[in-house]
Each structure stands twice: as C-alpha cells, then as structure tokens.
Amino acid sequence: METNARTEFVPVRINRDLCKGCGLCVEVCPCNLISILETEINRKGYHPAVFSDPEGECIYCTQCALMCPEIAIEIVKLVEERFPINE
C-alpha cells in the first residue's frame, strides 16, 4: 500500500547558552553555514555559534550536532503522516 508521506527537516537549532564557541561545528559543516557570532556573548561569556541558511543549502548531514562537545546543536527530523492513497 502506497502512502503519501513526506519527510521534512526543521532548521538546525543551536542553544547559544550551551555553546562554548569552540568552532568544531564550523569546521565540519560541508556547506559553511555555521559561524561564530563575534558580536554576541552568551551567559557563560563565550561567542556562540550561529546557523544561517537563507538559501536552503543545508544537507542535514548532522555532522555539526555529532561534533558538538556541549550537545548544543539539535537537528529534528519531522515526519508528516498521511492517510494511504486509495487507487
């Protein structure tokens, strides 16, 4: 039975208060969509990382989240379930 399901991803979320600005996520991002925000300091006194993807270029490889020692990066897979297609 065929279904009309579609997989989507929500944007990469970086918890700026957990981020220590180590730059590991910046180094592993194959699309260069993460940078260190030099104009902001978080509660811990670090310049946090920021994700910016205005053109929708992220391939959601999850390398940034896997490399983050502070577990400050989250990528959530959203699956939209639909009813089966009747033929």
Buried (B, 14 or more C-beta within 10 A) or exposed (E): EEEEEEEEEEBBEBBBEBBBBBBBBBEBBEEEBBBBBEEEEBEEEBBBBBBEEEEEEBEBEBBBBEBBEBEBBBBEEEEEEEEEEEE
